[in-house]
Each structure stands twice: as structure tokens, then as C-alpha cells.
Amino acid sequence: MMRIRFGHFNVRDLTVGKLFKPDHPQVVSASAIIRKVKPDILSINEIEARPEAPRLFLDNFIQRGDDPLHYPYFYIGPTNSGVSTGLPHPFDQKGFGLFEGQYGIALFSRFPILREGVRSFEGFPWRLLPTSLSCLGDKAMEIYESFPLFSTNLLSVPLRIDERVVHAILLHASVPFKGPLNKERNGDQLIFLNEYISGRALPGVEPFKVEKPFVVMGDFNADPEKGEGIRSVIKGLLENPALNGLVPSRPTFLEGGGVLTPPLDPGGFSLKLDYILPSRDFVVLKHGIFWSEETDWWNQVRRASDHFIVYVDCSLV
């Protein structure tokens, strides 16, 4: 059986400006971690959504150094981050961003990406989600008809692996703080994801064929045990019978950054936010989080991001 390593990494504010500088300390650290983990298929959150960004990341960082990684296939999707709507606050942006395209989603792969089959849901209107638990009730604020559900995007990207088509389903969900709008939006994004991978009908969306193997990867900004997300929603997603039910063994987000002494117990504001969820078409062989107690590597980890890279090794049944 072919062993495949999936990886996901939210690299804080991975802008094109940083990617143009091959000696940028944060991105050097992030790329060193990626080369250490060596995913075959890698999801990146918070990369600036510009066409040149993936190639810059590869040429200036990932494919450099003593142990380069080579990803012949990559894809970066559209994002709602920083896109103005012309509507009143809090609907003045489709998704938070200090500039248009700030927080994007990219996929890097050793296996061919079937671009003609990519599905992008950045335009799905929030009001159309039939099972919405959020801002549509009697006591809730009105959602504009054109306002999208996703603050960044949800992408369904088909890959060809060993003569089979596998879908990488990628998400960076809204941060559920600063009022009910963001909290409920996060919950509804996860509900959409749960409905989609279950093959259920959604308005204007061709149902996902659940017999196809898939892997969900992303920063869900929701912890099933603590934090400001709607716990019943993330628990419901993790308990979807189509999934393998993996939950990170330790926090994947640790507030702050910079060089710190490696703690045995992170304490403070730490959450399980980042996930790789294979469908039951896969046998899970190993999964983990790159969390080193070695001071040198810990400094790399903390310099790279406030999130940790997560990975899952699996094989197709």
C-alpha cells in the first residue's frame, strides 16, 4: 500500500512581501519545519492569495537548503479576505483582511492536481444555508442576500493518487470572537463542511459524491473542549461517520510568538484548532503535531507561526 503523508500548516501572515525575501526569518523557520515533516500533500493557510505566492514560497524557501522538498503541483484559490462589499459595518468586508487577499488557502502536492475539477465556494450566500443556526432567527441581525458564508473560502480540490481520485477539502474558518456575527459564521461554515462531506444537498451546490475518498484539512478555529467556538458544531463534525474521527493530541495554537523556552505544558491560551480528517477510505498509520522540546527546534516553531504543523500518514484501502 502507498503511504501518503498529509500536512497542514497555518503560517501566520504569509505575505508576498515576505516571500520575496529568501532570508526572511519567519518564513525560513516555517520552511525548515515543513522540510522536517516532509508532507506529500500540504495545505497552507494565511498565504496571500496572489498567483505568484506559491511559486515564490517554493523557489525561495521550500526547494532551497540542504534537504529541499519538491512539489510539482500547486494551487491557490480565491479568497474573500479583505474584499470590500460597499455594505454597512459589520458587512463592509466579505472577510476580514487589512488588504484584499490577505488570508488565502494554498495546496502543494507531489501528485497531480485535477484543476478542471476544483470547486470553490467563496461566493456561496450565507442566507442560503438551510440548516443555519445563526443570524437568521427572530432575535438575530439580518444578513444581506449577497453576503457570503465564507470569510476566506472552502475549496474542494481533486488529486490523482495511484490511479484514484482523492479530494482535498480545504478550509480556513472565521475566528469566532468579537460578537455573534463571527461566532455564528464560524459555526455555519463548519455546518456547511459537515453537510458537504455527507453528500447532502445544498442550494446551488452539486452534492459531493461521498463514495470518493477525501481528506479535510484546515484551521477550523474551533476547539471541541474550550474556546469561543460553538462546541456542539465542531463535535458534530468530528463525529461524522464518514471520517476517521482524528482529534489533535495536544494544542495546535499557542498565543504569541517569538523565541521562548519550550514548555512541557503550554498553559495559557492554547487551543486545538487545526485538523486533518481523512475519510474512512483511508487507513490511518500515524498522526501528530510537530512540537519539539529541543530548544533550537522550539525556537523555529515559535518564530514560524502561532500555529503548529499537523500531519497524518495514511494509505488508501
N, C-alpha and C positions, 0 to 999 in steps of 0.2 A: 504493500500500500504506500502511496505517496504521502509523505509527511509535509504539511504546509504550516508555516508559522504566520499567523495574522498579528499585526501590531497596530496599536492606536496611540497617538500622542497629541495632546493639546499643547502646542508650543506657543507660549504667551506672546501675543502681538508680533507675529512673524511677518513683518512688513517687507515690501520690495526694497526699501531703503537699506534695511539690514542685510538683505540677501545680496545686494551689490557689493558688500564688503566681506571678502573671504576671511578676514581676521576678526570679524565681529564676535566678541567673547561669548555672548549668549548663544548665538547660532552655532559656533564652534562646539560648545558644550552639548547642545541638542543633537548635533550630527554625530558626535562621538558616542552618545548614548544609543542612537539608532544603529550605528555600526556595531556596537557591542551586542545589542539584542538581535540584530540581523533578521528582521521580518521579511518574508517573501512578498507579503501584501501589506501595505502601510497606509493607514488613514491619518491625515493631519488636520487638526482644527486650528483656527485662528491664523491661517495663512492668508495674506492679502490676495483677494480674488482678481488677479490680473494675469493675462495669458502667459507672461514671461516668468511668473513666480516659480512654478515647478522646475523649469529648466535651470533657473538661477540657483535654486536650492540644490539640485543635483550637481551642476558643474562646479559651483563654488564651495560646496560643503560635503555632500554625501559621497560623491565619487572621488574625493581627494583623500590624502592621508595614507597611512601605512596599510590600512585594511579597508579599501573602498568598497562600497556597495553599488551595484548597477541595477537600475530599474529602467528597462527599455520602454515601458508603457506607463503613462501617467495621464491623469485627468483632473481638471479643476472646474468646478461648476459655478454657475451664477449664485449670487447671494443678495439678500435683502438688507444686509448690514450697511447702515449709513445712507440708504436711499430715501430721498425726500418724497413725501406724498402730497404736500400742499394742504394737508388737513390740519385742524387744530390739535394742539397738545392734549393728550399724550399720543395721538395718532400721526404726529408730524413726520415720523420716520417709519418705514416698513420694519426696520430692525435697528437696534442700537449700533451706532458707529460714529466715530469722530470724523470719518470721511467715508465716501462711498466705496464699498468693497472691503472695508477693514477686516471683517471676520469671515473668511471663506473656508471651504472644505476641499481638500485635495486627496487624491488616491494615487499611490505609486505601486507598481506591480511588476513582478518577474513574468507574469502570464498576460497574454493578450487581453486588452480591454475592447469589448464589442461596442464601440461608440454609437453605432446606429441604434442600439437598444437602450441607451441611457434614458432614464426617466427623472425629471426634475420637477419638484413640487413647490418651488418658491412662489408661484402665483396662486396657489390654492386658497380661496377665500375662507377666512376663519368662520364666517357665518354659515358656511355650507356643511360644517362638521355635524352630522346628525346626532352624535352622542355627546356633544359638547356639554361639559359640566360648568361652564364658565360664565362669561359676561352676557349671557342671553336671557337670563331669568328675570323675574319681576323686580328684583332689587338690584339688578346689575346695570352697568353702563351700556349704552348702545354701541354696537360695533358697526363701523361703516361697511357697506356692502363690498367695497373693493379692498378692504384691509386684509392682508394675508395672514394665514395662520403661523407661518414660519418666519422667525426673525432673521434667520440665515437661510437654511434650506434643508430639505430632505432629498437625498439622491439615491436612486436605485441603479447600480452600475453592474452590468453583466460582464463576467470574465470567462475566458475559456481555459479550463484546467483539465489536462489529461482527457481531452475529447468530451468533457462535460461542461455545461454552462452553470456557473455559480454566481449568484448575485451578491455583491457587496452593497449593503444598505447603510447609508452614512447620514449621521445627524449631529448637529450641534444645537442643542435645545436652549431656549431662553433661560436666563438666570431668574429664579423665582423670588425676587425681592423688590422692594420699593413699591408696594401696593398690590392690590388684587389683579390688576391687568397682567402683570408679568407672571405672577404665581399661577393664575388660571391658564395663561397662554402656554406656559411650560407643561402643565398637566394635559392640555388638549393636544399639544404636539406629540406627547407620549401615547395618548389615546389613538391618534391618527396612526402612529407607528404600529401599535398593537393591532389595530383593525387591518392595516395593510398587510402585515405578515401573516395574518389569519385568513387572508383571501376574501375578506368581506367587501361588499360593495360600498363605495364612497362616491358622492356626487361628482360626475365628470371624470372619474378615475377608473380605468380598466382594472378589474381585480387582479391582484398578484396571484400567479399560479403557484399554489403552495406546495405542489409536488417538486418544485425546483429547489435544489439546495441553496441556502443563503447564509450570510453572516452579517449581523448588525454590529456596527462599530460607531462609537462616538462619545462625546461628552454630553450626558443627559441632564446634567445639573440637577440631579435628584438622587438622594440617598434614601434607601428603604427604612432606615432606622432613625435618622435625625436630619436637621436642616429645615429649610423653609419650603421645600417641595411638598407636593401632595402625596403622602406616603402610600396611600391606597392605590394610586395610579402606577407608581413605579413598581410596587409589589405585584400588581396585576400583570404588568408587562413581563416581569421576571418569571412569573408563574405560567406564562403562556405555554401550553403543552407542545407547541411546535419547536420550542427552544430547549437547549440543554440545561438551563437553569443555573448558569455560572454567575456567581457574585464575587467581586474582588475580596481577597482575603484580608486586606488592610486598606487604609485610605489611599485614594488616588489623587487627592487635592490637599495641599497643605498651604495655608495662608502665608503670604510673604514670599521672599526670595533672597538671593544673595548667598554668601558663604556662611554656613552655620556648622556647629558641632553636630555630628549625626546622632539623633536620639533613638533610643530603643523604643520609647513610646512617644509618638509625636505630640500628644496632648493638644491643647489649644483648639483652633478652628480647623479641623480636618474632616473630610467627607469622602465617601465613596461615590464618585460622580462619573467615572469613565468606565466604559463597558465594551467587551467583545462577546457577542452572544451568537454562537453557531446554532444552526438548525439541527434537528435530530438526524439529519442525513450524514452528520459527521460523528466520528469517534474522537472524543477529546482525550489527548495523550498527556498534556501538560498545560498549565496556565499559571500566570504570575504577573508580578509588578516589579519593575527594576527599581529596587530600593536597597541601596548598598550602605552597610555600616562602615565601609572603608572611607576614611576622611577624604581622600582625593576624589573618589567617585561621587561621594555625597556632595562635595562642592560643585562638581559638574552638574549633578541632578538639580541642585537648588539654583544654580546660575541659569540653567536652561529654561525653567518654567516653574509655575506654582502647581503644575500637574505632573504626575509620573506616567511614564510609558507603561502600557499594559500589553500583554501578549497571550496568545493561545496557540498551542500546537495541536493540530488535529489531522485526521485523514478521512477521506470520503468513504462511506460504506459501499 
